[in-house]
Amino acid sequence: MNFLVDAQLPPGLASWLVGLGHSAQHVLELRFADADDSTIWNHALSVDAIIVTKDEDFAERTARTASGPVIVWLRIGNSTNRALLQWLEPRWPTISQLLNDGNRLIEVR
């Protein structure tokens, strides 16, 4: 799978995904740190990437359209990078299965 990690998440998340065998980039790598949501959305579409975000706007946009990138919406408050990965790791098998099943919006709590 190919992932695009949004700005409010740490670049280490992209590295973690690569360590799991996926392709992943953080928006900082693409010089999209200050890009608007549409720029990130369109880039994800152009490279067939799954957006990993904490931004509710992507979830709302996905709910309004029949096409667009797949969104993994992480519903975790502010946390350290380590705490984020500790929170995400046990949830990842379920997220991965939902992605493989074709879900377009995955809300992770």
Sequence and secondary structure as in RCSB ss.txt:
>XXXX:A:sequence
MNFLVDAQLPPGLASWLVGLGHSAQHVLELRFADADDSTIWNHALSVDAIIVTKDEDFAERTARTASGPVIVWLR
IGNSTNRALLQWLEPRWPTISQLLNDGNRLIEVR
>XXXX:A:secstr
 EEEE TTS HHHHHHHHHTT EEEEGGGGT TT  HHHHHHHHHHHT EEEES HHHHHHHHH SSS  EEEE 
  S  HHHHHHHHGGGHHHHHHHHHTT SEEEE 
